[in-house]
Amino acid sequence: MCLAGVPDSEYSMSIAIRCCCQSHRTNDAFALLACCLRRSVVPDAALYNTLLDGLVLEDRLPEAQRLFKKLINHKLCEPTVVTFSTMIKGLCKFGNNDTAIRLLRHMDVKGIKPNVVAYSTIIDSLCKDKLIDDAFKLFKEMVFHKGILPDVVTYTSLIHGLCIFGHWDEVHKLLKEMEDQGISPNSQTFNILVDAFCKEGKVNEAEAVIDIMLERGEVPDIMTYNALIDGYCLRGEMTKAMAAFDALTSRGLVPDVVTYSSLLNGYCKNLKIEEAMNMFHEMIIIGLKPNIVTYSTMLQALFRVGRCGDARKLLDGMRSQGQIPNEFTYGIILDGLCNNHQVEEALSLFRLVGDSKLYNNIAVYTILIEGAGKCGRLDVARDLFHDFIVKGLQPNLRTYSVIINGLCGEGLVKEAKDLFLIMGESGCPPNNVTYRLLLQGYLKNQRYDDVEMLLHEMDGKSYSLDATTVSLLIDRIATGSVNRSMLKLIGKLVPKELIKTLA
């Protein structure tokens, strides 16, 4: 157009700029803006709104904020409700709800009336951040003070927030309110309901929602089916999950990584390893790339059934595909090796990785300490615990409980008791589980003088006994090792539900 001498116009420039922004080429859009200025085409608010939206789309919030301030301070154009709504969208995208609300208030100062988009954007962000009360407060302000009617997006956001907390009665009321106002749920509303029901294990209700969708002419999409498949998998109903998978493909929808990951997770939880492996290979054949979560799920399942060799091959394959195991994945591998009595290999891997994140990870150390203890390698467990302390790391309750249990198992009750006393001094006081483990250690190692004292301490802290500890106490009372006078105290520490079970 320029070469042909066709005059530029604000309209043609705005189309080109919008095209660049929507194609994630905002830098090119700004180059076109420079052309506008050079050719004396004066940009208007709509054009600047497009540039703002492009920056938000590319997650370039600081640049969007600078442009927004420049528009206001230098009066480059008269900002509109779209200008403010776009900026609010960017702020909410990064969870800056407070700043977004302040900007909403500033609209009133500027004499610009907020619309349903501005309010719904913030309401949606508050709901996603689980600030449901704040979301409803803003909703009431919008409807009753500003007279702005909510739309399907507003209601869908609130329904999502309520579903997160499982407030089904309130969800039902909102759906009824939508119906009374003639607002029909859209596919997003239905997907949220299906997903929420499935996560709560209410798969029958999810199926009913899908039936309603079909009655209303709404076509279930990949998100709907993924939620349903995940729900079946969580309940271990793999036949139904595969039926939903077949229904998905028969509708011409293409399964994605989420679809396969749910099925893999379902098969792995039910220890149907061959089916999981077949699904994993099928996923790769059709061109989907397994992610870290997928690999971690498979590794955990292989270790659970003792297929350590296959787990190692999968780990090698994971690395060859450029997927770097994270701390969670390494935790699964180390735990799997330890549970399969391969502590030395777990330690070798731990040292081989040499990652500072692993070396400073309490959960990883706890896995290794527990694994060493289970395999009778208390020397290794103690060295790891010592190494842990030397590095200045603070053990948590689980770490202390694991090492105390290991010491008691090897008859080193005095050392376990000393560590138990250190817990309180180090700002990590023992809990109910720690007390039980030490008490079991006293009973198994015939430290009966300490038993009564510990039981009184537990009573003072309103702690309770579990079935294993109660059984040990009854055995020792039967043999006369523990005085029968302790029965009353023991009775106070046994939970009612455990008494019914024992009866």
C-alpha positions in Angstrom: 0.0 0.0 0.0 2.8 2.4 0.9 4.7 1.6 -2.3 1.6 2.0 -4.4 1.0 5.4 -2.8 -2.3 4.4 -1.2 -2.9 6.8 1.7 -2.5 5.3 5.1 -5.5 5.6 7.4 -6.1 5.0 11.1 -8.4 2.2 10.1 -5.9 0.2 8.1 -3.1 0.7 10.6 -5.4 -0.5 13.5 -6.2 -3.7 11.5 -2.4 -4.4 11.0 -1.6 -3.6 14.6 -4.4 -5.8 15.9 -3.2 -8.6 13.7 0.4 -8.4 15.1 -0.8 -8.2 18.7 -3.1 -11.2 18.4 -0.2 -13.1 16.8 2.1 -12.5 19.8 4.1 -10.0 17.7 3.6 -6.9 19.8 7.1 -5.6 18.9 6.0 -5.5 15.3 2.9 -3.7 16.4 4.9 -1.0 18.1 7.0 -0.6 14.9 3.8 0.0 13.0 2.8 2.6 15.7 6.1 4.4 14.8 5.0 4.4 11.2 1.7 5.9 12.2 3.4 8.7 13.9 5.8 9.3 11.1 3.0 9.4 8.6 0.9 11.8 10.8 -1.7 9.2 11.5 -2.9 10.1 15.0 -3.5 6.9 17.1 -6.7 6.8 19.0 -7.8 5.1 22.2 -8.8 1.9 20.3 -5.3 1.5 18.8 -3.6 2.0 22.2 -6.0 -0.4 23.8 -4.9 -3.0 21.2 -1.3 -2.5 22.1 -2.1 -2.8 25.8 -3.9 -6.0 25.2 -1.0 -7.3 23.1 1.4 -6.7 26.0 -0.9 -8.4 28.4 -1.3 -11.3 26.1 2.5 -11.8 26.1 2.7 -11.5 29.9 4.6 -8.2 29.6 2.8 -6.6 32.5 5.5 -4.0 33.5 5.6 -2.7 29.9 1.8 -2.6 29.9 1.8 -0.6 33.1 4.3 1.9 31.7 2.3 2.4 28.5 -0.9 2.8 30.6 0.7 5.5 32.8 2.1 7.2 29.7 -1.4 7.4 28.2 -2.8 8.9 31.3 0.0 11.3 32.3 0.9 12.5 28.8 -2.7 12.5 27.6 -1.9 10.6 24.5 -5.5 9.7 24.2 -8.7 9.8 26.2 -8.8 6.4 28.0 -12.0 4.4 27.7 -13.6 1.7 29.8 -11.8 -0.8 27.5 -8.4 0.8 28.4 -9.0 0.3 32.1 -10.6 -3.2 31.6 -7.5 -4.3 29.6 -5.2 -3.1 32.3 -7.3 -4.8 35.0 -7.1 -8.0 33.0 -3.3 -7.8 33.0 -3.1 -7.1 36.8 -5.5 -10.0 37.6 -3.6 -12.3 35.3 -0.6 -11.9 37.7 -2.8 -12.1 40.8 -2.5 -8.3 41.6 -6.1 -8.2 42.8 -5.6 -5.2 45.2 -4.1 -3.1 42.4 -6.9 -4.1 40.1 -9.5 -3.0 42.6 -7.7 0.3 43.1 -7.8 0.8 39.4 -11.5 0.1 39.4 -12.0 2.8 42.0 -9.9 5.2 39.9 -12.3 4.8 37.0 -14.9 6.5 39.1 -12.5 9.4 39.8 -11.9 9.7 36.0 -15.7 9.7 35.4 -15.5 6.4 33.5 -18.3 3.9 34.5 -17.0 0.4 34.9 -18.7 -2.3 32.9 -19.5 -5.9 33.6 -16.2 -7.0 32.0 -14.1 -5.0 34.5 -16.0 -6.3 37.5 -16.2 -9.9 36.2 -12.4 -10.0 35.6 -11.6 -9.1 39.2 -14.4 -11.4 40.5 -12.9 -14.3 38.5 -9.4 -13.5 39.8 -10.6 -13.4 43.4 -12.4 -16.7 43.0 -9.4 -18.4 41.5 -7.3 -17.1 44.5 -10.0 -18.7 46.8 -11.1 -15.2 48.1 -14.7 -16.1 47.6 -16.1 -13.7 50.3 -14.3 -10.7 48.6 -15.6 -11.9 45.2 -19.3 -11.9 46.5 -18.7 -8.5 48.1 -17.6 -7.1 44.8 -20.5 -8.9 43.0 -23.1 -7.2 45.3 -21.4 -3.8 44.7 -21.7 -4.3 41.0 -25.3 -5.3 41.0 -26.9 -3.3 43.9 -24.7 -0.1 44.0 -23.7 0.2 40.3 -26.7 -1.3 38.7 -24.6 -3.4 36.4 -26.3 -6.7 35.4 -24.1 -9.8 35.7 -23.6 -12.0 32.7 -22.8 -15.7 32.2 -19.0 -15.0 32.8 -19.7 -13.4 36.1 -21.9 -16.3 37.3 -19.5 -18.9 36.0 -16.6 -17.3 38.0 -18.6 -17.3 41.2 -19.8 -20.9 40.6 -16.1 -21.9 40.1 -15.2 -20.2 43.4 -18.0 -22.0 45.3 -17.1 -25.4 43.6 -13.5 -25.0 44.9 -14.9 -25.1 48.5 -17.6 -27.7 47.7 -20.5 -25.3 48.6 -23.0 -27.1 46.5 -26.1 -25.5 48.0 -24.8 -22.0 47.0 -23.9 -23.3 43.6 -27.5 -24.6 43.1 -28.9 -21.2 44.2 -26.7 -19.3 41.7 -27.7 -21.7 38.9 -31.4 -21.0 39.8 -30.7 -17.3 39.9 -29.1 -17.5 36.4 -32.2 -19.3 35.2 -34.6 -16.7 36.7 -32.7 -14.0 34.9 -32.7 -15.8 31.6 -29.0 -16.4 31.5 -28.1 -19.9 30.2 -24.9 -21.7 31.4 -22.3 -21.9 28.7 -19.8 -24.7 28.0 -17.3 -23.2 30.5 -20.0 -23.3 33.3 -20.8 -26.9 32.5 -17.1 -27.8 32.4 -16.5 -26.3 35.8 -19.4 -28.2 37.3 -18.3 -31.5 35.7 -14.7 -31.0 36.9 -15.7 -30.1 40.4 -18.1 -33.0 40.7 -15.5 -35.4 39.5 -12.8 -34.1 41.9 -15.3 -34.7 44.7 -15.9 -38.2 43.6 -19.5 -37.3 42.5 -19.2 -38.8 39.0 -22.9 -39.6 38.8 -23.7 -35.9 39.2 -21.0 -35.1 36.6 -22.7 -37.5 34.2 -26.1 -35.8 34.9 -24.5 -32.4 34.0 -23.2 -33.8 30.7 -26.7 -35.1 29.9 -28.1 -31.5 30.5 -25.4 -30.1 28.2 -26.5 -32.5 25.4 -30.2 -31.6 26.0 -29.4 -27.9 25.6 -27.4 -28.4 22.5 -24.0 -27.8 24.2 -21.4 -30.1 22.7 -18.9 -31.5 25.4 -15.4 -30.6 24.5 -12.0 -32.1 25.4 -12.1 -30.4 28.8 -15.4 -32.0 29.7 -14.2 -35.5 28.7 -10.9 -35.0 30.5 -12.7 -34.1 33.7 -15.0 -37.1 33.4 -12.1 -39.5 32.6 -10.2 -38.2 35.6 -13.2 -38.7 37.8 -13.6 -42.3 36.7 -9.8 -42.9 37.2 -9.9 -41.5 40.7 -12.6 -44.0 41.6 -10.7 -46.8 39.9 -13.5 -47.3 37.3 -11.1 -47.9 34.4 -13.7 -49.6 32.2 -15.9 -46.4 32.3 -12.8 -44.2 31.9 -12.0 -46.1 28.6 -15.6 -45.8 27.5 -15.4 -42.0 28.0 -12.1 -42.1 26.1 -13.8 -43.9 23.2 -16.7 -41.4 23.3 -14.2 -38.6 23.1 -12.4 -40.0 20.0 -15.7 -41.0 18.3 -16.8 -37.3 18.5 -13.7 -36.4 16.5 -11.9 -34.9 19.5 -8.2 -35.4 19.9 -6.9 -36.7 23.2 -4.2 -34.6 24.8 -1.5 -35.0 27.4 -4.1 -34.4 30.2 -6.3 -37.2 28.8 -3.5 -39.8 28.7 -2.1 -38.6 32.1 -5.4 -39.3 33.8 -5.7 -42.8 32.3 -2.1 -43.5 33.2 -2.7 -42.4 36.7 -5.8 -44.5 37.0 -4.0 -47.7 35.7 -1.0 -47.0 37.9 -3.1 -46.5 41.1 -4.7 -49.9 40.4 -1.3 -51.4 39.7 -2.3 -52.3 36.1 1.2 -51.7 34.9 0.9 -53.4 31.5 -2.1 -51.3 30.6 -0.3 -48.2 31.8 2.8 -49.0 29.7 0.6 -49.6 26.6 -1.1 -46.2 27.2 2.3 -44.6 27.7 3.7 -46.0 24.4 0.4 -45.1 22.5 0.8 -41.5 23.8 4.3 -41.3 22.3 3.3 -42.9 19.0 0.6 -40.3 18.3 3.1 -37.6 18.9 2.3 -36.4 22.4 5.3 -35.7 24.7 4.9 -37.0 28.2 5.7 -34.4 30.9 7.4 -34.7 34.2 4.2 -35.6 36.0 3.5 -38.4 33.5 7.0 -39.8 33.9 6.8 -39.5 37.7 3.5 -41.4 37.8 4.9 -44.2 35.8 8.1 -44.4 37.8 6.2 -44.6 41.1 4.0 -47.4 39.8 6.9 -49.4 38.5 8.7 -49.1 41.9 5.5 -50.1 43.7 5.5 -53.5 41.9 9.2 -54.0 42.3 10.1 -53.4 38.6 13.2 -51.4 39.4 15.0 -52.3 36.1 12.1 -51.0 34.1 12.0 -47.8 36.2 15.7 -47.2 35.5 15.1 -47.6 31.7 12.2 -45.2 31.9 14.4 -42.7 33.8 17.0 -43.0 31.0 14.3 -42.5 28.4 13.0 -39.5 30.3 16.5 -37.9 30.2 17.0 -38.7 26.5 13.8 -36.8 25.7 15.1 -33.7 27.4 12.9 -34.0 30.5 15.0 -33.2 33.6 13.8 -34.9 36.7 12.8 -32.4 39.4 12.9 -32.8 43.2 9.5 -34.5 43.3 10.6 -37.1 40.7 13.9 -37.7 42.4 12.0 -38.2 45.7 9.9 -40.9 44.0 13.0 -42.6 42.6 14.9 -42.6 45.9 11.8 -43.7 47.8 11.2 -46.5 45.3 14.8 -47.7 45.6 14.7 -47.7 49.4 11.3 -49.5 49.5 12.9 -52.2 47.3 15.9 -52.6 49.7 18.3 -50.8 47.3 19.5 -48.2 49.8 23.1 -48.2 48.4 21.8 -47.4 44.9 19.6 -44.7 46.3 22.6 -43.1 48.1 24.7 -43.4 45.0 22.1 -41.6 42.9 21.7 -39.0 45.7 25.5 -38.3 45.5 25.7 -38.6 41.8 23.0 -36.0 41.1 24.9 -33.5 43.3 22.1 -31.0 43.1 22.1 -28.4 45.9 18.3 -28.5 45.9 18.4 -32.2 46.7 21.2 -31.8 49.3 19.1 -29.1 51.1 15.7 -30.9 50.8 14.3 -32.2 54.1 11.9 -34.6 52.3 14.7 -36.3 50.4 16.9 -36.7 53.5 13.9 -38.1 55.4 13.2 -40.7 52.6 16.9 -41.8 52.7 17.0 -42.0 56.5 13.7 -44.0 56.7 14.9 -46.3 53.9 18.2 -47.0 55.6 16.4 -47.7 58.9 14.0 -50.1 57.3 16.9 -52.0 55.7 18.7 -52.3 59.1 21.4 -49.7 58.0 21.1 -47.5 61.1 24.7 -46.5 60.7 23.8 -44.9 57.4 20.6 -43.3 58.8 22.6 -41.7 61.6 25.3 -40.4 59.3 22.6 -38.9 57.1 20.9 -37.3 60.0 24.2 -35.9 61.3 25.0 -34.6 57.8 21.6 -33.0 57.8 22.2 -31.2 61.1 25.8 -30.1 60.1 24.4 -28.4 57.0 22.3 -26.2 59.3 19.0 -27.8 58.1 16.1 -28.0 60.6 14.6 -31.5 60.8 10.8 -31.6 60.7 8.4 -33.8 62.7 8.6 -36.6 60.1 12.5 -36.6 60.1 12.6 -36.8 63.9 9.9 -39.5 64.0 11.7 -41.6 61.4 15.1 -41.5 63.2 13.6 -42.1 66.6 11.7 -45.1 65.3 14.9 -46.4 63.8 16.9 -46.0 67.0 14.2 -47.7 69.0 14.1 -50.6 66.5 17.8 -51.1 67.2 17.4 -51.0 70.9 19.1 -47.5 71.3 16.2 -46.2 73.4 18.4 -43.7 75.4 19.6 -42.1 72.2 16.0 -42.0 71.0 14.9 -40.4 74.2 17.6 -37.7 74.1 16.6 -36.8 70.5 13.0 -36.7 71.7 13.9 -34.2 74.4 15.9 -32.1 71.8 12.9 -31.8 69.6 11.1 -29.5 72.1 14.2 -27.3 72.6 14.8 -26.9 68.8 11.3 -25.5 68.1 9.9 -28.7 66.7 8.0 -30.3 69.6 7.0 -34.0 69.3 3.4 -34.7 68.2 1.1 -37.6 68.9 2.9 -39.9 66.4 6.3 -39.2 67.9 5.0 -40.0 71.4 3.5 -43.3 70.2 6.8 -44.3 68.5 8.8 -43.6 71.6 6.2 -45.4 73.8 6.4 -48.5 71.5 10.2 -48.3 71.8 10.0 -48.3 75.6 7.6 -51.3 75.6 9.6 -53.3 73.1 12.9 -52.6 74.9 11.4 -53.2 78.4 11.9 -49.6 79.6 8.7 -49.9 81.8 9.7 -47.1 84.2 9.5 -44.6 81.4 6.2 -45.9 80.1 4.1 -44.5 82.9 5.7 -41.1 82.7 5.2 -40.9 79.0 1.5 -42.0 79.3 0.9 -39.2 81.8 2.5 -36.7 79.4 0.3 -37.9 76.6 -2.8 -37.5 78.8 -1.7 -33.9 79.7 -1.5 -33.1 76.0 -4.8 -34.8 75.2 -3.0 -37.2 72.8 -4.3 -40.7 72.0 -3.1 -44.2 71.5 -3.3 -46.2 68.3 -4.2 -49.9 67.9 -0.5 -51.1 67.8 0.4 -49.3 71.0 -2.7 -50.5 72.8 -2.0 -54.0 71.8 1.6 -53.8 73.1 0.4 -52.3 76.4 -2.2 -55.0 76.9 0.4 -57.7 76.2 2.8 -56.2 78.8 0.0 -55.9 81.4 -1.0 -59.6 80.8 2.6 -60.7 81.5 2.8 -58.4 84.6 5.5 -56.2 83.1 3.2 -53.1 83.3 1.1 -52.5 86.4 -2.6 -53.1 86.0 -3.3 -49.8 87.7 -2.3 -48.2 84.4 -5.5 -49.6 82.8 -7.6 -46.5 83.8 -5.0 -44.1 82.3 -4.7 -46.2 79.2 -8.6 -46.2 78.9 -8.5 -42.4 78.8 -6.1 -42.4 75.9 -8.0 -44.8 73.7 -10.2 -43.0 71.2 -13.9 -44.1 71.2 -13.8 -45.2 67.6 -10.8 -47.5 68.4 -12.7 -49.0 71.4 -15.6 -49.9 69.1 -13.1 -51.5 66.6 -11.4 -53.5 69.4 -14.8 -54.6 70.8 
